[in-house]
Amino acid sequence: MANELGTKIFRQEARFIAGAAKPSQLPKMFLPQVAFVGKSNVGKSSLINTICRRKNLARVSHTPGRTRQINFFLIAEKLVIADLPGYGFAKVPVEEKQNWEKLILHYLQNSPTLKLVNLLIDARRGIKENDFKVIQLLHSYDKQIQLVFTKADKVKFKEGFEVEIKNYLASLGYLLCNVVLSSSKNGVGAKELQLSLAQYVK
């Protein structure tokens, strides 16, 4: 039943409902929310499109830093997906980066219906220092985290990779989190991600 619900939701309507470039523009949300965060150009928008079975729901760009606000998408009138600005190497003014940071921190701290944060990691690069900082931040906010390794079609993983990552993070004292290997190119991990998000729908 849970599997059927998880895939059925993402066959229904998915639409953009709001964008927020500063904290005062954040909409009040009463439905459960799941967020996607990661470095610039890690593939957030492509993955959201894949999960939602839409080609152009979230705007995809090959230019890092193009997502300059938090974009909210409503799925089946039951679930909200938040696409957060990327962090890392985006070539934008320092002041703008600081504004993004303030926006993201405010959102993470002041969104009581935020149930899950999907932290996207480029599988070719692995977990870097700024990713660990985000993990630490989410841990301090007591947020449920799911690590999603994107572009998995470009990497050959050894057996038990997901368990190894879980154990490694647990050894550092971080929250135990689920680990998903995904690829927007061939759809790997899409169903698992759909099920992980749908569990928060009442």
PAPAKE-589379 format. One record per residue (C-alpha): residue number from 1; residue in one letter; x, y, z. Coordinates in steps of 0.001 Angstrom, whole numbers, plus 500000, padded with zeros to 6 digits. Example, Ala and Ser with C-alpha at 12.3 -4.5 7.8 and 13.67 -1.06 7.14 Angstrom:
BEGIN
+------+------+--------+--------+--------+
! baro ! volo !     px !     py !     pz !
+------+------+--------+--------+--------+
!    1 !    a ! 512300 ! 495500 ! 507800 !
!    2 !    s ! 513670 ! 498940 ! 507140 !
+------+------+--------+--------+--------+
END
This chain:
BEGIN
+------+------+--------+--------+--------+
! baro ! volo !     px !     py !     pz !
+------+------+--------+--------+--------+
!    1 !    m ! 500000 ! 500000 ! 500000 !
!    2 !    a ! 502833 ! 502394 ! 500936 !
!    3 !    n ! 504656 ! 501630 ! 497690 !
!    4 !    e ! 501514 ! 502271 ! 495657 !
!    5 !    l ! 500873 ! 505577 ! 497446 !
!    6 !    g ! 504468 ! 506681 ! 496941 !
!    7 !    t ! 504372 ! 506311 ! 493174 !
!    8 !    k ! 500736 ! 507388 ! 492724 !
!    9 !    i ! 501291 ! 510812 ! 494288 !
!   10 !    f ! 503961 ! 511644 ! 491735 !
!   11 !    r ! 501677 ! 510740 ! 488846 !
!   12 !    q ! 499333 ! 513535 ! 489909 !
!   13 !    e ! 499575 ! 517286 ! 489366 !
!   14 !    a ! 502873 ! 518969 ! 490222 !
!   15 !    r ! 503151 ! 522739 ! 489958 !
!   16 !    f ! 505203 ! 525722 ! 491030 !
!   17 !    i ! 503421 ! 527669 ! 493761 !
!   18 !    a ! 505857 ! 530248 ! 495169 !
!   19 !    g ! 509353 ! 531640 ! 495116 !
!   20 !    a ! 511119 ! 533438 ! 497954 !
!   21 !    a ! 514281 ! 535517 ! 497532 !
!   22 !    k ! 514234 ! 536823 ! 501116 !
!   23 !    p ! 512801 ! 535612 ! 504443 !
!   24 !    s ! 509823 ! 537993 ! 504342 !
!   25 !    q ! 508672 ! 536344 ! 501106 !
!   26 !    l ! 508567 ! 532811 ! 502518 !
!   27 !    p ! 504992 ! 531495 ! 502259 !
!   28 !    k ! 503209 ! 529967 ! 505227 !
!   29 !    m ! 502984 ! 526242 ! 504613 !
!   30 !    f ! 500642 ! 523878 ! 506404 !
!   31 !    l ! 501315 ! 520804 ! 504284 !
!   32 !    p ! 504374 ! 518629 ! 504943 !
!   33 !    q ! 507514 ! 519897 ! 503234 !
!   34 !    v ! 510644 ! 518170 ! 501953 !
!   35 !    a ! 513657 ! 520218 ! 500905 !
!   36 !    f ! 516479 ! 519677 ! 498435 !
!   37 !    v ! 519839 ! 521323 ! 499104 !
!   38 !    g ! 523321 ! 520858 ! 497689 !
!   39 !    k ! 526207 ! 522493 ! 495905 !
!   40 !    s ! 525593 ! 524593 ! 492844 !
!   41 !    n ! 525232 ! 522399 ! 489756 !
!   42 !    v ! 524811 ! 519172 ! 491762 !
!   43 !    g ! 521610 ! 518404 ! 489870 !
!   44 !    k ! 518818 ! 519451 ! 492262 !
!   45 !    s ! 516415 ! 520673 ! 489594 !
!   46 !    s ! 517015 ! 517686 ! 487315 !
!   47 !    l ! 516388 ! 515284 ! 490189 !
!   48 !    i ! 513181 ! 517060 ! 491238 !
!   49 !    n ! 511950 ! 516834 ! 487639 !
!   50 !    t ! 512780 ! 513120 ! 487553 !
!   51 !    i ! 511022 ! 512376 ! 490839 !
!   52 !    c ! 507952 ! 514364 ! 489796 !
!   53 !    r ! 507922 ! 512820 ! 486308 !
!   54 !    r ! 508062 ! 516248 ! 484677 !
!   55 !    k ! 510588 ! 517616 ! 482197 !
!   56 !    n ! 510395 ! 521290 ! 483096 !
!   57 !    l ! 508864 ! 521588 ! 486566 !
!   58 !    a ! 512082 ! 522882 ! 488095 !
!   59 !    r ! 514258 ! 525036 ! 485862 !
!   60 !    v ! 517466 ! 523237 ! 484890 !
!   61 !    s ! 520579 ! 525278 ! 484153 !
!   62 !    h ! 524170 ! 524391 ! 483326 !
!   63 !    t ! 525278 ! 527636 ! 484965 !
!   64 !    p ! 526051 ! 527244 ! 488703 !
!   65 !    g ! 524114 ! 529622 ! 490941 !
!   66 !    r ! 521155 ! 530124 ! 488624 !
!   67 !    t ! 518640 ! 529179 ! 491358 !
!   68 !    r ! 518623 ! 532395 ! 493365 !
!   69 !    q ! 515574 ! 531847 ! 495521 !
!   70 !    i ! 513770 ! 529033 ! 497287 !
!   71 !    n ! 511263 ! 527586 ! 494848 !
!   72 !    f ! 508243 ! 525715 ! 496170 !
!   73 !    f ! 506358 ! 523032 ! 494234 !
!   74 !    l ! 503036 ! 521477 ! 495226 !
!   75 !    i ! 502650 ! 517769 ! 494565 !
!   76 !    a ! 499151 ! 516247 ! 494350 !
!   77 !    e ! 497846 ! 518974 ! 496708 !
!   78 !    k ! 499464 ! 516956 ! 499512 !
!   79 !    l ! 503203 ! 517597 ! 499629 !
!   80 !    v ! 505477 ! 520611 ! 499124 !
!   81 !    i ! 508965 ! 520312 ! 497644 !
!   82 !    a ! 511387 ! 523167 ! 498352 !
!   83 !    d ! 514302 ! 523669 ! 495960 !
!   84 !    l ! 516980 ! 525686 ! 497799 !
!   85 !    p ! 519747 ! 527807 ! 496202 !
!   86 !    g ! 522998 ! 525915 ! 495743 !
!   87 !    y ! 526097 ! 526574 ! 497787 !
!   88 !    g ! 529727 ! 526376 ! 496736 !
!   89 !    f ! 531353 ! 527761 ! 493632 !
!   90 !    a ! 528582 ! 529897 ! 492112 !
!   91 !    k ! 530136 ! 533011 ! 490566 !
!   92 !    v ! 527923 ! 535630 ! 492185 !
!   93 !    p ! 528722 ! 538646 ! 494390 !
!   94 !    v ! 529644 ! 537899 ! 498009 !
!   95 !    e ! 526700 ! 539954 ! 499261 !
!   96 !    e ! 524286 ! 537848 ! 497230 !
!   97 !    k ! 525787 ! 534628 ! 498600 !
!   98 !    q ! 525346 ! 536011 ! 502120 !
!   99 !    n ! 521714 ! 536800 ! 501362 !
!  100 !    w ! 521160 ! 533234 ! 500145 !
!  101 !    e ! 522737 ! 531928 ! 503334 !
!  102 !    k ! 520468 ! 534070 ! 505513 !
!  103 !    l ! 517439 ! 532935 ! 503530 !
!  104 !    i ! 518331 ! 529252 ! 503799 !
!  105 !    l ! 519125 ! 529449 ! 507511 !
!  106 !    h ! 515867 ! 531287 ! 508205 !
!  107 !    y ! 513901 ! 528712 ! 506218 !
!  108 !    l ! 515518 ! 525747 ! 507965 !
!  109 !    q ! 514974 ! 527255 ! 511409 !
!  110 !    n ! 511431 ! 528527 ! 510879 !
!  111 !    s ! 509637 ! 525824 ! 508893 !
!  112 !    p ! 507785 ! 523618 ! 511386 !
!  113 !    t ! 506304 ! 521424 ! 508635 !
!  114 !    l ! 509739 ! 520658 ! 507124 !
!  115 !    k ! 509949 ! 516885 ! 507544 !
!  116 !    l ! 513034 ! 515923 ! 505544 !
!  117 !    v ! 516089 ! 517594 ! 504019 !
!  118 !    n ! 517621 ! 515820 ! 501042 !
!  119 !    l ! 521297 ! 516740 ! 500876 !
!  120 !    l ! 522560 ! 516130 ! 497353 !
!  121 !    i ! 526177 ! 515081 ! 496795 !
!  122 !    d ! 527842 ! 514733 ! 493388 !
!  123 !    a ! 528836 ! 511053 ! 493334 !
!  124 !    r ! 531945 ! 511888 ! 491308 !
!  125 !    r ! 533210 ! 514309 ! 493968 !
!  126 !    g ! 532156 ! 512660 ! 497237 !
!  127 !    i ! 531392 ! 514461 ! 500493 !
!  128 !    k ! 533447 ! 517653 ! 500768 !
!  129 !    e ! 534110 ! 520039 ! 503652 !
!  130 !    n ! 531225 ! 522382 ! 502874 !
!  131 !    d ! 528877 ! 519368 ! 502650 !
!  132 !    f ! 529974 ! 518346 ! 506135 !
!  133 !    k ! 529235 ! 521865 ! 507352 !
!  134 !    v ! 525692 ! 521552 ! 506029 !
!  135 !    i ! 525312 ! 518129 ! 507668 !
!  136 !    q ! 526529 ! 519618 ! 510942 !
!  137 !    l ! 524101 ! 522522 ! 510596 !
!  138 !    l ! 521133 ! 520255 ! 509898 !
!  139 !    h ! 522178 ! 518053 ! 512792 !
!  140 !    s ! 522217 ! 521091 ! 515111 !
!  141 !    y ! 518683 ! 521949 ! 513935 !
!  142 !    d ! 517615 ! 518349 ! 514589 !
!  143 !    k ! 516455 ! 517938 ! 510994 !
!  144 !    q ! 515908 ! 514554 ! 509399 !
!  145 !    i ! 518505 ! 514150 ! 506634 !
!  146 !    q ! 518648 ! 511944 ! 503574 !
!  147 !    l ! 521909 ! 511844 ! 501601 !
!  148 !    v ! 521358 ! 511583 ! 497852 !
!  149 !    f ! 524348 ! 510865 ! 495645 !
!  150 !    t ! 523534 ! 512309 ! 492220 !
!  151 !    k ! 525013 ! 511392 ! 488816 !
!  152 !    a ! 525475 ! 507822 ! 490036 !
!  153 !    d ! 525511 ! 506598 ! 486431 !
!  154 !    k ! 528998 ! 508111 ! 486113 !
!  155 !    v ! 530509 ! 506196 ! 489046 !
!  156 !    k ! 531003 ! 502523 ! 489853 !
!  157 !    f ! 530135 ! 501945 ! 493516 !
!  158 !    k ! 531415 ! 499066 ! 495544 !
!  159 !    e ! 528873 ! 496815 ! 497240 !
!  160 !    g ! 527687 ! 498124 ! 500600 !
!  161 !    f ! 528581 ! 501755 ! 499822 !
!  162 !    e ! 525366 ! 503117 ! 501359 !
!  163 !    v ! 525905 ! 501254 ! 504647 !
!  164 !    e ! 529519 ! 502376 ! 504747 !
!  165 !    i ! 528494 ! 506036 ! 504421 !
!  166 !    k ! 525816 ! 505644 ! 507115 !
!  167 !    n ! 528297 ! 504085 ! 509529 !
!  168 !    y ! 530920 ! 506714 ! 508753 !
!  169 !    l ! 528551 ! 509583 ! 509553 !
!  170 !    a ! 527308 ! 507814 ! 512676 !
!  171 !    s ! 530923 ! 507447 ! 513849 !
!  172 !    l ! 531264 ! 511235 ! 513632 !
!  173 !    g ! 528195 ! 511660 ! 515822 !
!  174 !    y ! 525782 ! 512771 ! 513116 !
!  175 !    l ! 522180 ! 511678 ! 512838 !
!  176 !    l ! 521732 ! 508292 ! 511228 !
!  177 !    c ! 520368 ! 508991 ! 507772 !
!  178 !    n ! 519218 ! 507140 ! 504715 !
!  179 !    v ! 521557 ! 507068 ! 501700 !
!  180 !    v ! 520252 ! 506919 ! 498114 !
!  181 !    l ! 522180 ! 506540 ! 494856 !
!  182 !    s ! 520426 ! 508416 ! 492071 !
!  183 !    s ! 520716 ! 509407 ! 488441 !
!  184 !    s ! 518442 ! 511754 ! 486529 !
!  185 !    k ! 519854 ! 510308 ! 483324 !
!  186 !    n ! 518699 ! 506690 ! 483808 !
!  187 !    g ! 516188 ! 507052 ! 486661 !
!  188 !    v ! 518162 ! 505084 ! 489234 !
!  189 !    g ! 516907 ! 505846 ! 492742 !
!  190 !    a ! 513783 ! 507692 ! 491568 !
!  191 !    k ! 511301 ! 505225 ! 493024 !
!  192 !    e ! 513178 ! 504980 ! 496310 !
!  193 !    l ! 513151 ! 508760 ! 496586 !
!  194 !    q ! 509445 ! 508936 ! 495760 !
!  195 !    l ! 508698 ! 506465 ! 498563 !
!  196 !    s ! 510942 ! 508318 ! 501020 !
!  197 !    l ! 509066 ! 511570 ! 500363 !
!  198 !    a ! 505575 ! 510092 ! 500249 !
!  199 !    q ! 505892 ! 508675 ! 503766 !
!  200 !    y ! 505324 ! 512183 ! 505118 !
!  201 !    v ! 501954 ! 512547 ! 503407 !
!  202 !    k ! 499056 ! 511977 ! 505778 !
+------+------+--------+--------+--------+
END
